[in-house]
Amino acid sequence: MTCPICGEETLHAFRPFCSKRCADLDLSQWLSGGYALPSEDQEDLEIALEDAEKRKPTEH
């Protein structure tokens, strides 16, 4: 089995990762929202569009 972060062989102590570093990098992705699944829910789409409109720069 190889590490999903760097591709090196995994170590039993950190499985499925090769080291604490790669495990921490993966955790960082989860905590920062780097791993996300898209939603098919209409309400989520509407909220995302409203948020995007709020972030648009206004013309002066």
C-alpha positions in Angstrom: 0.0 0.0 0.0 1.3 3.5 -0.8 0.7 6.8 0.9 -2.1 8.8 -0.7 -0.1 12.0 -0.1 3.4 11.3 -1.4 3.3 7.8 -2.8 5.9 6.2 -0.5 5.3 2.8 1.2 3.1 3.1 4.3 4.2 2.3 7.8 1.8 0.4 10.1 2.0 3.1 12.8 0.7 5.8 10.4 -1.4 3.7 8.0 -2.6 4.6 5.4 0.2 7.2 5.4 3.9 6.8 5.5 4.6 9.3 8.2 3.1 11.7 10.8 3.9 14.5 8.4 1.7 13.1 5.6 -1.0 12.3 8.1 -0.9 15.9 9.4 -1.0 17.2 5.8 -4.1 15.1 5.2 -5.7 16.3 8.4 -4.9 19.9 7.4 -6.8 19.4 4.1 -9.9 18.2 6.0 -9.8 21.0 8.5 -9.3 23.7 5.9 -12.2 22.4 3.7 -9.8 21.2 1.0 -11.8 17.9 0.8 -15.4 18.7 0.1 -18.2 16.9 -1.8 -20.4 19.0 -4.0 -24.0 19.2 -3.0 -26.9 18.6 -5.4 -29.4 20.2 -2.9 -31.2 23.2 -4.5 -31.1 25.2 -1.3 -27.3 24.8 -1.1 -27.0 26.0 -4.6 -29.1 29.1 -3.9 -27.1 30.0 -0.8 -23.9 29.6 -2.8 -25.1 31.9 -5.5 -26.3 34.5 -3.0 -22.8 34.4 -1.3 -21.1 34.8 -4.7 -23.3 37.8 -5.4 -22.3 39.4 -2.1 -18.6 39.0 -2.9 -18.8 40.6 -6.3 -17.1 44.0 -6.4 -19.5 46.8 -6.8 -19.0 49.4 -9.6 -18.6 53.0 -8.4 
